Amino acid sequence: MSQPNRNNPYSFNEYLEWRKNVDYYADDPFIQKVVRHFCGTASEKVDTRARVISGKASFRWRDMADAISRPEKWPFMLHYDGHHNRIDRIVRPHEIEIMEREVFGERLFSDSVTPWEKLIGMYIIYQNSEAGIACPLTCTEGLVKLLEKYADTPETKRILMHCKEGIDGHVAIGAQYLSEIQGGSDVGANILEAVEEKGSWRLYGTKFFCSATHADYAVVTAKPHGSEKVALFVVPSWLPGNREKEIRNGYTIDRIKWKMGTCELTTAELTFNGAVAYPVGPLEKGLANVVGIVLTYSRLTVGLASGAGMARNYREAKKYSEFRDAFAMRIGAFPLVKLQLREMDTISRRTTAGSFKLYSEFLGLEGGLKGGLVSDEPPAMRQKRFNVRELIMLQKITAAADSTDLTRKAMSIFGGHGVMEDFSSLPRFYRDAAINELWEGPRNVLITQIHNDIKKAAAWYKPENFITSVLQGSDPSLIREYAAEITELTAHPHLFGDDEKTIDICRRWDQFCTNLFHSYQDLALAEVEGSNR
Ligand SMILES: Cc1cc2nc3c(=O)[nH]c(=O)nc-3n(C[C@H](O)[C@H](O)[C@H](O)COP(=O)(O)OP(=O)(O)OC[C@H]3O[C@@H](n4cnc5c(N)ncnc54)[C@H](O)[C@@H]3O)c2cc1C
């Protein structure tokens, strides 16, 4: 029992002192084991790189990310300068500009950085959540991968160099503008117009969700005049020499949206009025390339970032449960709390293990996904590519949803402090996680796509063989159960019927997709745990 004390001595300092000193990588034996297991002979190099990046991300960048998350630091627009020149300047706090320079200065997409070094770098950086960095980082990766395949003019080669290695010490940032006011899911329905005028392409029309609007370049989808097919362009935000003068490249930033999460980053509505655009890849292949290359990287990132966020949120909740008392007991000693933390630990670790396993399978695909399902490759390669394509979508929806759930549960361990924005970073992670569920393909769209894909591929890849292949190493009775269910669910003609049978199939398919990917993640986790590396 406690006696009254007008000078209540309670303090959180012990917990805060621990939190201040956590190194995301060096203090996490699990991620080190993941690296040793998946990165094979490269693991020593990856480990070294991880320790360097973690030394910055866990302390300096973490503090900067926290500082810029306050509403008074959110970016705002200056449409005109004092002399009535339209500038559309995005005003951002100085901390973010410094952090961005430092993060992009790591040149994660440079030829000198291996894919695993890049991946672990991103994983560590994502432990600070969006912070105005995560979205542009993955958009830049998508832009780089697109241009590595298609840059064939002096302009596009220079943009590639700018994003990978930097020019005069400045490493460029990419964005991706696909969504329009009439819809974001259906990219094929885009109507932004591209017109070839005197040998160069120009864009006319509007885009409605343009994040990382401060970027140097954007991948933009548009339809060439008279065509029904979406083409892909790279658009510089300023033409050479105009950046300093703040003359944007033939477009205006009409407004920035007021949104729930990723608040340190602008998402804007744009009007293109003759912006100079460089075509990338065959004009008629825009949709396949944007999905097969650009969105593939963003979706992989959602999986990786979800694992990273969960690792931090679980870690901070677990430690709090070892610090805080209620009813004269350590809260971590209550069986309910213990149970919740145990579940969070498993979900967090399996998400991270799953994202590394999937990345290793992705890296094993020469030439990436190649877009679409049509292929003249040998069946084994074709099936491998198909597996990765479907797993990327499954991971996107599962990891994003788990991340929101886990963060909400981790917040609850903090009781009322869990929702206090200035007590921990968890509320910010929660708001950012909700965004991850929506962008880069909302759940319904992706599970519909997966259903379509599996049906379409059935002629050369039976659904049950798909299950056996992606869950290779799992319990055979589990595989049999999934195989029977996928065969039944994909025998249904499509998910668009307006009848009770279809609605029931949808309900089961939705749950099936989650269960299937959880089993893939469990497999990845078992691999890591059973590894003797
Ligand atoms: C913070 C934020 C930033 C963003 N930044 C960008 C950006 O930088 N660039 C960019 O291009 N886009 C961006 N987006 C847009 C995002 O990609 C779209 O919101 C998303 O693609 C969905 O499009 P929509 O909002 O028009 O929803 P809609 O397409 O209108 O969909 C609404 C609902 O219908 C469902 N639905 C749609 N089609 C189907 C189907 N075939 N089967 C079943 N259900 C279906 C969806 O799942 C969803 O639940 C951003 C979004 C957010 C929230």
The ligand as an SDF file (V2000), in Angstrom:
LIG
                    3D

 53 58  0  0  0  0  0  0  0  0999 V2000
   -0.9180    8.9860  -48.1880 C   0  0  0  0  0  0  0  0  0  0  0  0
   -1.0390    8.4930  -49.5890 C   0  0  0  0  0  0  0  0  0  0  0  0
   -0.0670    8.8180  -50.4930 C   0  0  0  0  0  0  0  0  0  0  0  0
   -0.1610    8.3840  -51.8040 C   0  0  0  0  0  0  0  0  0  0  0  0
    0.8300    8.6990  -52.6870 N   0  0  0  0  0  0  0  0  0  0  0  0
    0.7460    8.2920  -53.9650 C   0  0  0  0  0  0  0  0  0  0  0  0
    1.7610    8.6070  -54.9050 C   0  0  0  0  0  0  0  0  0  0  0  0
    2.7850    9.1930  -54.5780 O   0  0  0  0  0  0  0  0  0  0  0  0
    1.5960    8.2380  -56.1850 N   0  0  0  0  0  0  0  0  0  0  0  0
    0.5000    7.5670  -56.6000 C   0  0  0  0  0  0  0  0  0  0  0  0
    0.4100    7.2640  -57.7730 O   0  0  0  0  0  0  0  0  0  0  0  0
   -0.4820    7.2540  -55.7480 N   0  0  0  0  0  0  0  0  0  0  0  0
   -0.3740    7.5750  -54.4380 C   0  0  0  0  0  0  0  0  0  0  0  0
   -1.3590    7.2470  -53.5420 N   0  0  0  0  0  0  0  0  0  0  0  0
   -2.6010    6.6970  -54.0680 C   0  0  0  0  0  0  0  0  0  0  0  0
   -2.7950    5.2410  -53.7900 C   0  0  0  0  0  0  0  0  0  0  0  0
   -1.9100    4.4690  -54.5380 O   0  0  0  0  0  0  0  0  0  0  0  0
   -4.2640    4.9990  -54.1230 C   0  0  0  0  0  0  0  0  0  0  0  0
   -5.0180    5.6190  -53.1180 O   0  0  0  0  0  0  0  0  0  0  0  0
   -4.5870    3.5520  -54.2360 C   0  0  0  0  0  0  0  0  0  0  0  0
   -3.9760    3.0240  -55.3830 O   0  0  0  0  0  0  0  0  0  0  0  0
   -6.1000    3.3100  -54.3390 C   0  0  0  0  0  0  0  0  0  0  0  0
   -6.7060    4.1390  -55.2550 O   0  0  0  0  0  0  0  0  0  0  0  0
   -7.9950    4.9920  -54.8580 P   0  0  0  0  0  0  0  0  0  0  0  0
   -7.6740    5.7400  -53.6130 O   0  0  0  0  0  0  0  0  0  0  0  0
   -8.4230    5.7600  -56.0170 O   0  0  0  0  0  0  0  0  0  0  0  0
   -9.0610    3.9000  -54.4570 O   0  0  0  0  0  0  0  0  0  0  0  0
  -10.1080    3.2300  -55.4440 P   0  0  0  0  0  0  0  0  0  0  0  0
   -9.3890    2.6980  -56.6210 O   0  0  0  0  0  0  0  0  0  0  0  0
  -11.2420    4.1600  -55.6270 O   0  0  0  0  0  0  0  0  0  0  0  0
  -10.5760    2.0210  -54.5230 O   0  0  0  0  0  0  0  0  0  0  0  0
  -11.4920    2.1840  -53.4550 C   0  0  0  0  0  0  0  0  0  0  0  0
  -11.8270    0.8390  -52.8320 C   0  0  0  0  0  0  0  0  0  0  0  0
  -12.3170   -0.0470  -53.8270 O   0  0  0  0  0  0  0  0  0  0  0  0
  -11.5900   -1.2570  -53.8090 C   0  0  0  0  0  0  0  0  0  0  0  0
  -11.3760   -1.7730  -55.1530 N   0  0  0  0  0  0  0  0  0  0  0  0
  -10.9200   -1.1110  -56.2380 C   0  0  0  0  0  0  0  0  0  0  0  0
  -10.7720   -1.9510  -57.2820 N   0  0  0  0  0  0  0  0  0  0  0  0
  -11.1290   -3.1740  -56.8400 C   0  0  0  0  0  0  0  0  0  0  0  0
  -11.1860   -4.4720  -57.4370 C   0  0  0  0  0  0  0  0  0  0  0  0
  -10.8000   -4.6940  -58.6940 N   0  0  0  0  0  0  0  0  0  0  0  0
  -11.6160   -5.4930  -56.6850 N   0  0  0  0  0  0  0  0  0  0  0  0
  -11.9760   -5.3080  -55.4110 C   0  0  0  0  0  0  0  0  0  0  0  0
  -11.9410   -4.1300  -54.7910 N   0  0  0  0  0  0  0  0  0  0  0  0
  -11.5310   -3.0670  -55.4900 C   0  0  0  0  0  0  0  0  0  0  0  0
  -10.2370   -0.8740  -53.2050 C   0  0  0  0  0  0  0  0  0  0  0  0
   -9.5970   -1.9710  -52.5770 O   0  0  0  0  0  0  0  0  0  0  0  0
  -10.6290    0.1490  -52.1970 C   0  0  0  0  0  0  0  0  0  0  0  0
  -11.0260   -0.5400  -51.0240 O   0  0  0  0  0  0  0  0  0  0  0  0
   -1.2750    7.6260  -52.2180 C   0  0  0  0  0  0  0  0  0  0  0  0
   -2.2500    7.2770  -51.2850 C   0  0  0  0  0  0  0  0  0  0  0  0
   -2.1340    7.6820  -49.9860 C   0  0  0  0  0  0  0  0  0  0  0  0
   -3.1940    7.2690  -49.0080 C   0  0  0  0  0  0  0  0  0  0  0  0
  1  2  1  0
  2  3  1  0
  2 52  2  0
  3  4  2  0
  4  5  1  0
  4 50  1  0
  5  6  2  0
  6  7  1  0
  6 13  1  0
  7  8  2  0
  7  9  1  0
  9 10  1  0
 10 11  2  0
 10 12  1  0
 12 13  2  0
 13 14  1  0
 14 15  1  0
 14 50  1  0
 15 16  1  0
 16 17  1  0
 16 18  1  0
 18 19  1  0
 18 20  1  0
 20 21  1  0
 20 22  1  0
 22 23  1  0
 23 24  1  0
 24 25  2  0
 24 26  1  0
 24 27  1  0
 27 28  1  0
 28 29  2  0
 28 30  1  0
 28 31  1  0
 31 32  1  0
 32 33  1  0
 33 34  1  0
 33 48  1  0
 34 35  1  0
 35 36  1  0
 35 46  1  0
 36 37  1  0
 36 45  1  0
 37 38  2  0
 38 39  1  0
 39 40  1  0
 39 45  2  0
 40 41  1  0
 40 42  2  0
 42 43  1  0
 43 44  2  0
 44 45  1  0
 46 47  1  0
 46 48  1  0
 48 49  1  0
 50 51  2  0
 51 52  1  0
 52 53  1  0
M  END
$$$$
